[in-house]
Amino acid sequence: MTTQWNALKNRGSIRSHSINAENFTGAPGEAAQVASHLGPGRKGSAWLPIASGETITLAEIEGAGVIRHIWITVPDRTPGGPFVLRDLVLRAYWDGSEQPSVEVPLGDFFCNGFAERALVTSEPIVVAPTGGMNSFFPMPFRSGARLTLSSDHPADIGHIFFQVDYTTGEDFDDWPGYFHAQWRRSNGTTPLGTDHVIVDDVQGRGTYIGTYVALASLQRYWWGEGEVKFYVDDDDQYPSLCSTGLEDYAGGAWAFQDGLHAEPEPNPITFSAPYFGYPFARWNDTTKASEFITPMLPMHGLYRWHLPDPVFFEQRLKVTVQQIGMWEYGLFERSDDVSTTAYWYQDAPATTFPELPSVAERRPR
């Protein structure tokens, strides 16, 4: 994974390009031509609409290159409901593949699960006020790239603002492979003692670089004793790598609380750091559909980027997280609503992903 500074070292024949609603191809000298009432080239159309059930193309690039930055912002609710960030799905296809290597609800890709906004300030993902979602994951490709956004939202969305910044003229082999991201959910339906699968059946050589977890607590007491386990290559019953707990995996400790005491009741402390964070903790669901009903469901969002300490694999990879809690009498098995996004690189575009859950199965209910 090249750093920001490494990206500046080798200029050579590298050329910068930018795709948005003012320049759909990223071609040189073709930006800022759309006319507005201010005149030609004066901010004519900075957005695209997306109809219910429609898929729009954010970027389609021919030849070799590296997507270096994606910026996008959308309304988080419409007259059709408050779940826009889960109803929209971001997909990426590399080198003409018909199978997406990225397939994630838009909000979750940017560490905004539950269809709720959260500020995130990290190395690869930044969500700035108000809802400016940024990705700095390098996404290299050999012969072409296509980014799409699909809407399962019941209403049309009038304004999708976006920008895709990429470069050409680089050697693909200087990068760690093709970028992948996958979303999975266990909505309180797994038997006790069953681990939530973050990703499975990753075949080939690659590098695992990050996890986002959106967990809604469906049972009482502390929810975060589950260990994140990495099954690498020939691992079978037991993994090669294992964390000591979910809040430990996200760089925190002792339940992210402001103190180890019962009185007064402790409060969680959210934070956002370059490589790990706990940016979201909430008990009142602001996506409520009625002013008379306030759902009370503890929700927690956390991330961990393995950029300084990647998990390398040569043949295959599986990543899981236990569902284990703690109370005064010790550990106990749980079954919560766990949604995760896995981020990794591998030596070929994806050939198969599990079917993405339907919009009803994705919504945070």
N, C-alpha and C positions, 0 to 999 in steps of 0.2 A: 504494500500500500504506500504509494508515494505521498509525501507530506506536501503541505502548501508551498514550502520553500523549494523542494525538489521539482515541483511543477514549473518553477521559474528558471531553472538552470539551463536547460537545453532548448534554445530557441530554434536553430536550424531552419527547416522549412515548415515548421508548425504554423498553422493559421487558425485564428479564432473566428467562430461563427455564433450566431444567435437566432433562435426561432421564436417567434411569438405571433400574435394576430396582426402585427404590422409587417412581418416578413416570414411567410410560411415555409420557405425553403432554406433560409439561412444563407442565401447566396450573397456574395460580396456586392456592395453598392445597391442593394435592393430594399433596404429598410426605410421606414418612416416616409412612405410615399402616399399613404392613404390620406385623402383630403377630409377635412372637417369644415365647419363654418369659419374656422380661423384661416383656412386656405390650404393649398397642397402641402403635404408633408408636415401638417400641424396636428398631430395626435388624432388621427381619424377613427381608428377602431382598435382599442387595446384589449378586446375581450371577444369570446365566442359564447353563444348560447348553447345549451344542451337540452334536448327534449327528453321527456320521460321515455325510457326504453332505448335511447339513442347511444351510439358510440361515436365519439369524435376523435380525430387524430391530432395529438398535440405536436408530434414531430415524426417525420419520415425522412431518413437520411440514407443516401446511397454512398457506397464505398466505405473505407476504413475511417475510424475516428474514435473519440472518447467524449462521452457526455460528462461534463464536469460539474454542472450546477443545474438544478431544477427549482424554479420558483413558481408557486401556484397559490391562489387564494380564491375561495368560493364562499357564498353565504352559508352559515351553519344551520339555518332553518329557512323554510319557505311556507306559504299557505298549505303546502302538502305535508308538512310535519317537520319535526326537529332533528331528523336522523340523517341529514345530508352527508355527513362525513363517513357514515357506514354504508349509505346507499350508493355512493360513487365508488368505482373500482378502478385503480391504476394498474395498467399492464405494460410490460415491456417485452419486445421480441427482438432477438439478435440474429443476424445473418440469414434472414429469410425463414426462420423457423416458424411453423404454425402454432407451436406450443409456447405460451408465454413463460419467460424465466422470472418475471415479476408479476405477481397477482395478489394484490392486497387492497382492502378498503382504504380509501384515500387518507382518512384521518389516522388510521393505525400505522400506515407507512411512515407518517410524520410524528409518531409518538403521541397522537391525540386520539386515544381510544374512547369508547363509550359514546361516540358522536358529540363529545364535549371538547371545548377549547382548553389548552394548557400551554403556557409559555415554556419553551425548551431552548436551552443554550448549551449545545454540545458541539463536539468536533464535526460530526458528519450531518447532524440534523439540527436545524434552528427553526423555531416557530416564534416569530416576533409579533408585537402588537400591530394590528389586531387581526390575527389569523394569516399572517404572511408565512407560508410554509416553505422551507428551503431544504434541499438535499445537496450535499457536497460529496456523495459517494461517487468516485470515478467509475464510469460504466463503459469499458472499451468494447469495440466490435471490429470484425475483420471486413465485412462486406455490406453491412447495412444495419439500421436500427429503426424500430418503430415504437413509439409511445402512444398509448391510447387511454382515454377516460370513458368509462361506460356508466350510464345512469340507470339505476333501478328505483330512483326516487319517483313517487307518484305524481309529482308536478314538474313542469318545465323549470329550468334554472336559467335565468336570463344572462348572467354574467359569470363566465369562467375566465379569470385573468391568469396568464401563465407566461413563462419564459424558459427556454431550454438552451443553455450555453454549452457549446461543444467545440472541440478542436479536431483538425485533420493534419496528416503528415507525420504520424507517430508510428512506432513499431508496437504491434499488439503484444509481442512477447516480452516487452518491458513491464507489462501489467500482470496482476495475479490471476487473470482469467476473466470469465464472463460473470457479471453481477447477477445475483439471484435474491429474491425475497418472496417469502410464502407466509400466509396467514392461516391459523388454525384456531378452533374454539372447542372447549369442553364446557357445555352449558349446564353444569350441575347434574349431568346424566351418567357420569362414570361411576362404576361400583367403588366402594371404599377400598383403599389400598391400590388404586390404579393411577399410574403416573399420566399426567397430561403430556402428549407428544407435541414438542415444538417443531421438530422436523424429522423426517425418516426417509430411508431409501434414497439418500443422496449417493450417487454412484460416480466413481472417478476420483481424480486428484483435485484437491481444493483447499480453501481456507475459510473457516467460519469466523465472522467478524462482528456479530452482534445479535442482541435479543431485545425486543420490546414486549412487556407483559402488561396487560390490562386485566385486573382481577377484581371481580365483584364478590364480596364475601356473602355467602349464603348461609353461614352458620355463625354461632356466637364464638367469642374469644379470639385469640390471636391466630392469624391466618398464614403467617409467612415462614413456617419452619421447613417447608419443602426444599430439597436440595436439587440443583440443576446438574444433570448428569450427561456426560459426553461419551458416547460409544464410538470408538475410533477404530476403523479397519477391522481387525479380527475380534474385537470385543464381542462377547456373547452375553452371559448372564450378568456380568458386572462391568461397569464403565472404566475407562482409563482416567477420566477427570471428573471430579465431583465437588460442588460447592458445599458450604456448611449451613446454608439456609438462604431463603430468597432475598431477605434484606441484606444479607452479607454479600450475595452475588451482585447486588446493585450498589455495593460500596458503602452501605450504611451499617448500622448495628443497633441492637436492642430496640427493635420495632420502630425505628425512626422517631422515637419519642423524645420529648423534652425532659424526661426524668423517669427514673425507675421507682414509681410510687403509685399508690392507689388513690390517695387523697392529697391534693385535689386530683381529679382525673387527668392523666397526662394527655398532651396533645402531640400529634405527629408534626414533624418539621419537614416540609417539602424543600427540595433543593435541585439544582441543575448544574452539573459539572461537565468538563470536556468528555469524559469517558464513561460516566455512570451518573444516574440521577433518579430521583423520586419526585417528579414534577407535579404529580396530581394526587390529591387525597380529598375525598368529598363524601359527605353523608346525605346531603339533600340533592336529589337528581334534578338538575335544571332543564332536562329535556322533558319534564312532565307535560302531559297533554291537557291537563285541566287545572284551573286555578284553585279548585276545591280539593285536589288530591296531591299530596307531596310524597312521592315514593321515598322511603327511607332505606337505602341500600348502600352500605359502605363500599366505596369504589377507590381503587388504588392503581396508579400507573407508574411504571419504573422501566429503566433501560440500562443496558450494559453493552458498551462497545469494546470489542477485543482488538482494537487497532494496535496498541503497543504490545499486546500479548495474544496474537491470533492462535486459533486452534487449527493445526495443520492435519490433513488426512490424505492418505495415498490411494485408498480404495473405496471407502464408503464412510458415511457418518449418520448417526442418529443422536438427537438431543431431546431430553425429556425433563420435566420438573415434577417432583413429588407434590402431592396435595396433603400436607400435614400441618396440624395446628398445635397450639400449646395452651394449657390452662393450669390451674394450681396443682392439679394431680398428675401432670405430665403431658406427654405427647399424645395426640390422637389423630386418626385418619379423618380427612374431610373430603367433600366434593363440592367445589366452588365453581363459579362461572369464570373460566380462565380463557382469555384470548391472547394469542402470542403472534408476533411477527419475527421470523428468522431471516437473517441477512448473511449471505456467504458468496464466495467466488468459487467457480469450478472450471475445469478445463474444456467444457463443452456446454452449449446451451441446453436447457432442460429438455428432456424427452417426454416426461410425464409428471404431472402434478395431481394430487387428489382433487376431486371436484370441489370448487368453491361453494360453500354453503349458500343457500338461497337468501334473498334479501330478508325474508322473515326470520331466518335462522341467524343472520348476522346482527340484527338489531338488538340493542342492549336492553332487553326486557327480562 
